[in-house]
Amino acid sequence: MTQTDRWATWLSGLRTCGDVASRQRGFERIIGWRDRILENAELRAGETLLDVGCGERLVGFGALERGAGTVVFSDISQDLLDFCKEKARELGVLDRSRFMRAAAENLAQIESESADVVAMRSVLIYVDDKKSAFDEFFRVLRPGGRLSLFEPINRFAQTGGDTWLGYDVTAVGEAARKVRSFYEAIQPPDSDPMFAFDERDLVDLVRNAGFFPIHLQLESAIEAPLLRSWDTFAGVPANPRIPALADALEQVLDSEERARFVAHLRPRVEEGRGVSRTCIAFLTGVKPGVARSA
Ligand SMILES: C[S@@+](CC[C@H](N)C(=O)[O-])C[C@H]1O[C@@H](n2cnc3c(N)ncnc32)[C@H](O)[C@@H]1O
C-alpha cells in the first residue's frame, strides 16, 4: 500500500526509524500503555469498542484479541483506515471490524448509544475542540458504557530557558532560541491543542460531558532520556504537524551556526546526557445508567 497522508507517513516513519533495539523498547512501552487502556476499560467479551484515532490498529486489535465482539476503527486518515482493514483481513477478523473515517469531535456517522467502550491513545492532543469530542464520546456510549483514554500531558515537559528538549543548550543559546521560535510559531504553546491543556482540564471535560465516576492515573517522570541515534532525533518529526529538526535547522540557521549547534547537541543526544520530563494520564469515565446484560 502507498501511504500518502501525513498521519500515515509519520506513523510508518516512527515504526521504521532508529535501531531495532530502541524501536523494540519504544514498542514495548506503547504495548504496556495499550494494555492499561484496555484493562481500565474493563472490556468484556462480545462488547463493541470504538477506537478513536485508531492509527495503525494498536488499541483496536488489542481489543479484538481480548474478545471484543466488534471494533469500530475510526480515524481522520483514510490511509490508516485502509491499513487497519488490510491487517484485519490478513488476521481473519474483518467480520468483527468496522471502519469509519471520522474526526473525534464529530462522530455523526456513529449511532447514539451504540458502543460499550470508547478507547483511545494519544489522539486528543491533536484535537482543538476537545469539548465536542467528549460530548461525542458520551453520546455514542450506551448507559453504563466506559471511556478509557491515555494522553501525554506535554505541558509538564516544557522547560524553556537554556534547555532544548531536555538537553542543555546554553553554549549555543542564540541558535537554540531561533530553533525554539521556529517551532513555537507553528505550535504556540499557549494555544496549540498538543500543549494547551493538562490533566485537570481533561478531568473537567470528562465531568462536564456527564461521565461519573471518573478516575485519573497520572504518572510523571524526570529521568535520563532514552538513547537515540542522531538520525532518529534529527530526522523524525516529534509530531506530524512540524518539520523534523534537521529541516528546521536548514531553515533557521546558517551553515556555521548549524554546524556548531549539531556539534553541541549530537553527543548529548547520543550519550543520553539530558533530562527527560514526561507525564502521562490514564483517564476513565462511566456514562451513568444501567448497563445492558451481555
Ligand atoms: C499518535 S497517533 C495514535 C494512533 C493510535 N491511537 C495508537 O495508539 O497507535 C494519533 C492518531 O490520531 C489520528 N487523529 C488526529 N487527529 C484526529 C482527530 N481530530 N480525530 C480523530 N483522529 C485523529 C491520527 O490520524 C493518528 O492516527
The ligand as an SDF file (V2000), in Angstrom:
LIG
                    3D

 27 29  0  0  0  0  0  0  0  0999 V2000
   -0.2370    9.4350   17.7880 C   0  0  0  0  0  0  0  0  0  0  0  0
   -1.3210    8.6750   16.6560 S   0  0  0  0  0  0  0  0  0  0  0  0
   -2.0130    7.3970   17.7030 C   0  0  0  0  0  0  0  0  0  0  0  0
   -2.5550    6.2540   16.9120 C   0  0  0  0  0  0  0  0  0  0  0  0
   -3.1260    5.1000   17.7400 C   0  0  0  0  0  0  0  0  0  0  0  0
   -4.2020    5.5490   18.6100 N   0  0  0  0  0  0  0  0  0  0  0  0
   -2.0420    4.4210   18.5540 C   0  0  0  0  0  0  0  0  0  0  0  0
   -2.1790    4.3540   19.7700 O   0  0  0  0  0  0  0  0  0  0  0  0
   -1.0660    3.9340   17.9750 O   0  0  0  0  0  0  0  0  0  0  0  0
   -2.6560    9.8390   16.5180 C   0  0  0  0  0  0  0  0  0  0  0  0
   -3.7900    9.3540   15.6430 C   0  0  0  0  0  0  0  0  0  0  0  0
   -4.8730   10.2710   15.7650 O   0  0  0  0  0  0  0  0  0  0  0  0
   -5.4250   10.4980   14.4790 C   0  0  0  0  0  0  0  0  0  0  0  0
   -6.0830   11.8170   14.5630 N   0  0  0  0  0  0  0  0  0  0  0  0
   -5.5270   13.0450   14.5120 C   0  0  0  0  0  0  0  0  0  0  0  0
   -6.4540   13.9920   14.6650 N   0  0  0  0  0  0  0  0  0  0  0  0
   -7.6340   13.3540   14.8250 C   0  0  0  0  0  0  0  0  0  0  0  0
   -8.9830   13.7820   15.0390 C   0  0  0  0  0  0  0  0  0  0  0  0
   -9.2890   15.0850   15.1060 N   0  0  0  0  0  0  0  0  0  0  0  0
   -9.9370   12.8410   15.1720 N   0  0  0  0  0  0  0  0  0  0  0  0
   -9.6340   11.5180   15.1000 C   0  0  0  0  0  0  0  0  0  0  0  0
   -8.3830   11.0610   14.9040 N   0  0  0  0  0  0  0  0  0  0  0  0
   -7.3980   11.9640   14.7680 C   0  0  0  0  0  0  0  0  0  0  0  0
   -4.2560   10.4050   13.5310 C   0  0  0  0  0  0  0  0  0  0  0  0
   -4.6420   10.1500   12.2170 O   0  0  0  0  0  0  0  0  0  0  0  0
   -3.4570    9.2640   14.1680 C   0  0  0  0  0  0  0  0  0  0  0  0
   -3.8830    8.0310   13.6850 O   0  0  0  0  0  0  0  0  0  0  0  0
  1  2  1  0
  2  3  1  0
  2 10  1  0
  3  4  1  0
  4  5  1  0
  5  6  1  0
  5  7  1  0
  7  8  2  0
  7  9  1  0
 10 11  1  0
 11 12  1  0
 11 26  1  0
 12 13  1  0
 13 14  1  0
 13 24  1  0
 14 15  1  0
 14 23  1  0
 15 16  2  0
 16 17  1  0
 17 18  1  0
 17 23  2  0
 18 19  1  0
 18 20  2  0
 20 21  1  0
 21 22  2  0
 22 23  1  0
 24 25  1  0
 24 26  1  0
 26 27  1  0
M  CHG  2   2   1   9  -1
M  END
$$$$
